[in-house]
């Protein structure tokens, strides 16, 4: 296929592009504004196989330049970190909602298929059982609220204009190339450096962990086989709480459990996420990587790729970390 993939210099988008180029030979144009978490290093091994346009999805001129003869748009572009959305929600409104609107208009004008990459956080927290695509949307943070608004806008373009839209909602992703503000890479890099491991609250918040390559395959499956106007959940095969994840990282890195420090919980912190993927599985998708395998692969990747993360820990992220956690990273 000929695809415009937005936000593909980020974590999940770059893994998707790598999969589509390697396994499917798609012709891909990437549109990305290269924010702190969108880095060309994420696309280094496929850079010669794609066309890259530097720009923001909320800029109609940039979208028009990038779209070319694409047959479909896949939108990963988003501000995604909950903590940053709590501190400064305005940027999340601009990218996640206004940007989605610009892309939808471009798709409508050209009659393109459109896939919105979304999140389980739009459903809020669930004490038991799993969310289905029919569960009510109850976002808890500015981040999840803007993703919910974008999802509803996407659905409205199907119902109002007949645009071929598909929404794919993933559970908590982890794996190579994830910016270290998120739990797993943060803990891996801090453990490798002998830094404190800051765990929110009591550490018992439960997440449904999905290896990023499995999500990339799920998005591709929904793009090709999903029915217009439908939502597809893409959940991981294993659930565990944050403290269990941190302790497993300690084992794999050889760090000491004394590095764990429980810190003040995040405001509005959802207790548990869980997605039912029955609908997507009905189209033939299955998660292939169990958590024990995926976390070991992820730790190995960060251990072996200091070239990728070394500059991050000495730049903007270092300032963010000190501001957010009240302590400096080790050099």
Protein Blocks (a to p, Z undefined) as FASTA:
>chain_A
ZZddehilbmklmmmmmmmmmmnopacddddehiaklcfklmmmmmmmpccddddfklmk
lmmmmnmmafbdcdfbdcfbfklmmmommlmmmmmmmmmmmmmmmmmmnopacdddddfk
lnopafbhcddfkbccddfbfklmmmmmmmmmmmmmmmmnopacddddddddedehiafk
bmklmmmmmmmnopacddehjlpaccddddfklmmmmmmmmmmmmcghiacddddfbdcd
fklmmmmmmmmnopafklpccddddehiafbdcddfklmmmnopacfbdfklmmmmmmmm
mmmmmmlmmmmmmmmmlmmmmmmnopacdZZ
